[in-house]
Amino acid sequence: MIPVTKPFLPPKEDYEKYLDGIWQRNWLTNNGPLVNELELKLKEYLKVNHLLFLTNGTIAIQIAIKALGLKGEIITTPFSYVATSSSIVWENCTPVFADIDSRTLNIDPAKVEAAITSSTEAIMATHVYGNPCDIDALHAIAAKHKLKVIYDAAHAFGTLYKGKSVFEYGDVSTASFHSTKLFHTIEGGAVVTTSPELLKRMAYMRNFGHDGPEKFAEVGINGKNSEFHAAMGLVNLSHIEAIRKARKTQSEYYDKVLKNLKFQKPLVLPGAAFNYAYYAIVLPSEELTLRMIAELNLNLIYPRRYFYPSLDELPYLKKVDLPVARSVSNRVLCLPLYHTLTTEEIDFVARIMLRVQNN
Ligand SMILES: *Cc1c(COP(=O)(O)O)cnc(C)c1O
């Protein structure tokens, strides 16, 4: 079987090395030494100043919305994982969808500007597949209309924009370290900000609002993560260059063997760098996409329609007219990509796809 992804597991001994310390200290969670060490190493690796390690990437988005005090409309992308929209609703804000750019598959700045009303408070954009948004254009709009900017950077681990970490842009950027992501801590996530005040606020929020044992600074939630998750992160961080290198090699190999397949790949804008987190293709029609999936599945290959459906189709939201997002989500496929995927397996996937196209 060839799944769309497989979580990276390091050598078991590497993880076990951390367990002795946890048993000695008897310190399992609540901002322990391994959580601190992971935060330091992540800040170093990502070249960011302020980062908080959290339970997951969804809590990260929710804390970002809360810390910025958002209450009204948040303009967001329909082409993302459900957590981007559901977190907005969960925080009692209203998601307003702006359609995506058909070349980059990221939110289209022109559509963002057109969607602004007197109730708009923020923009929440996703760096889809780890490919940075048109950050300059979004920031110009945000500055002009005095809007906050949150980036759902769940896919964007290690991505750069204009030579700087993509996490340094916006008021807050959020990360997911879920098992299926490029870098993972089993479950986990982070918020990154350049603002020391926001950092302080989010640090209180992550820990019930505690300011010492008997004092509370903020309304808070439990967004803390454990020593066990931090240990997995520390081990995986020592493998991240190898993981990234494998993804790049595999992606370039897909490019080569799919040379004769008709499809579009997301455009990476000038100044943006890509981290090869996913291998996504947009096929010419939904009919062909469904035939590809059926034939691949018959051969025990499981690509994923990611993202499908367009988020305005969520049952608790109003459907809106988003022709580009609809069309792309109907035709998009993420092909298998994980560290142990072999060239023979990629050959096999490509052979089947070319056969379906040419039949
Ligand atoms: C994975 C993901 C999330 C959610 O992260 P979790 O850590 O699973 O909560 C949010 N947004 C996007 C775009 C994602 O891919």
The ligand as an SDF file (V2000), in Angstrom:
LIG
                    3D

 15 15  0  0  0  0  0  0  0  0999 V2000
   -2.8570   20.5090   10.0410 C   0  0  0  0  0  0  0  0  0  0  0  0
   -3.4540   21.8260    9.7950 C   0  0  0  0  0  0  0  0  0  0  0  0
   -4.0990   22.5540   10.8160 C   0  0  0  0  0  0  0  0  0  0  0  0
   -4.3990   21.9790   12.1630 C   0  0  0  0  0  0  0  0  0  0  0  0
   -3.2980   21.6130   12.8970 O   0  0  0  0  0  0  0  0  0  0  0  0
   -3.4640   20.5300   14.0690 P   0  0  0  0  0  0  0  0  0  0  0  0
   -2.1000   20.5100   14.6840 O   0  0  0  0  0  0  0  0  0  0  0  0
   -3.8110   19.2210   13.4290 O   0  0  0  0  0  0  0  0  0  0  0  0
   -4.5050   20.9990   15.0040 O   0  0  0  0  0  0  0  0  0  0  0  0
   -4.5530   23.8240   10.5200 C   0  0  0  0  0  0  0  0  0  0  0  0
   -4.4180   24.3520    9.3000 N   0  0  0  0  0  0  0  0  0  0  0  0
   -3.8150   23.6940    8.2970 C   0  0  0  0  0  0  0  0  0  0  0  0
   -3.6890   24.3560    6.9630 C   0  0  0  0  0  0  0  0  0  0  0  0
   -3.3420   22.3970    8.5080 C   0  0  0  0  0  0  0  0  0  0  0  0
   -2.7960   21.7160    7.4910 O   0  0  0  0  0  0  0  0  0  0  0  0
  1  2  1  0
  2  3  1  0
  2 14  2  0
  3  4  1  0
  3 10  2  0
  4  5  1  0
  5  6  1  0
  6  7  2  0
  6  8  1  0
  6  9  1  0
 10 11  1  0
 11 12  2  0
 12 13  1  0
 12 14  1  0
 14 15  1  0
M  END
$$$$
